[in-house]
Amino acid sequence: MALEHDLDSALALAVRAVGSQSAFGRLISRAQSTVNGWLKSGVKLPAEYVLRVEEETGISRYDLRPDLYPRESSEHADASVHLEPTR
């Protein structure tokens, strides 16, 4: 069984979503060995890949990189969009 099946990180979930480390590497134009190294060391997905991975896998940017995309920021942004004007 591949390493990503033993982990519950957002990166591991994204790798599982595309099927394998090799497929994930192809998605972001990186080698399978790079993906494997990230998984082994617990490195977060590099920022430049987050939006593409979110688009292709459905794994949220907020889960992939909460340090860059904190949930409370998105909730506040969403709340401000839905506010009705006061009279």
C-alpha positions as CSV (number, residue, x, y, z in Angstrom):
1,M,0.0,0.0,0.0
2,A,1.3,3.5,-0.9
3,L,2.3,6.0,1.8
4,E,-0.6,8.3,1.1
5,H,-3.1,5.6,2.2
6,D,-1.5,5.7,5.7
7,L,-1.7,9.5,6.1
8,D,-4.7,11.8,6.7
9,S,-3.1,15.1,5.6
10,A,-4.8,17.2,3.0
11,L,-1.9,16.4,0.6
12,A,-2.4,12.7,1.1
13,L,-6.1,13.1,0.4
14,A,-5.4,15.0,-2.8
15,V,-2.9,12.3,-3.9
16,R,-5.6,9.6,-3.2
17,A,-8.1,11.7,-5.1
18,V,-6.1,11.5,-8.3
19,G,-5.2,7.9,-7.8
20,S,-1.4,7.8,-7.2
21,Q,1.7,9.7,-6.4
22,S,2.7,9.5,-10.1
23,A,-0.7,10.9,-11.3
24,F,-0.4,13.7,-8.7
25,G,3.1,14.4,-9.9
26,R,1.8,14.7,-13.5
27,L,-1.0,17.0,-12.4
28,I,1.5,19.5,-11.0
29,S,4.4,18.7,-13.3
30,R,6.6,17.3,-10.5
31,A,8.3,13.9,-10.2
32,Q,6.6,11.1,-8.2
33,S,9.7,11.1,-5.9
34,T,9.1,14.7,-5.0
35,V,5.5,13.9,-4.1
36,N,6.7,11.0,-2.0
37,G,9.3,13.1,-0.3
38,W,6.6,15.7,0.7
39,L,4.4,13.0,2.1
40,K,7.2,11.4,4.1
41,S,8.5,14.6,5.5
42,G,5.0,16.1,6.2
43,V,5.7,19.1,4.0
44,K,2.7,21.1,3.0
45,L,1.8,21.4,-0.7
46,P,3.8,24.4,-2.1
47,A,1.7,27.5,-2.6
48,E,2.0,27.6,-6.3
49,Y,0.1,24.3,-6.7
50,V,-2.8,24.8,-4.2
51,L,-5.4,26.4,-6.5
52,R,-4.8,23.8,-9.3
53,V,-5.0,20.9,-6.9
54,E,-8.1,22.3,-5.4
55,E,-9.7,22.7,-8.9
56,E,-8.7,19.1,-10.0
57,T,-9.3,17.2,-6.8
58,G,-12.0,19.1,-4.9
59,I,-9.7,19.2,-1.8
60,S,-10.2,22.7,-0.4
61,R,-7.4,25.3,-0.4
62,Y,-8.3,25.9,3.2
63,D,-7.4,22.3,4.0
64,L,-4.4,22.2,1.7
65,R,-2.8,25.3,3.1
66,P,-4.6,26.7,6.1
67,D,-1.6,29.0,6.8
68,L,-2.2,30.7,3.5
69,Y,-6.0,30.4,3.3
70,P,-7.4,30.5,6.8
71,R,-11.1,29.6,7.1
72,E,-12.1,32.6,9.2
73,S,-10.9,34.9,6.4
74,S,-13.2,33.2,3.9
75,E,-16.1,33.1,6.3
76,H,-15.8,36.9,6.9
77,A,-15.5,37.5,3.2
78,D,-18.5,35.4,2.5
79,A,-20.5,37.1,5.2
80,S,-19.8,40.6,3.9
81,V,-20.9,39.6,0.5
82,H,-24.3,38.5,1.8
83,L,-25.1,41.5,3.9
84,E,-28.1,43.5,3.0
85,P,-27.8,47.3,2.8
86,T,-29.1,49.2,5.8
87,R,-31.7,51.9,5.5
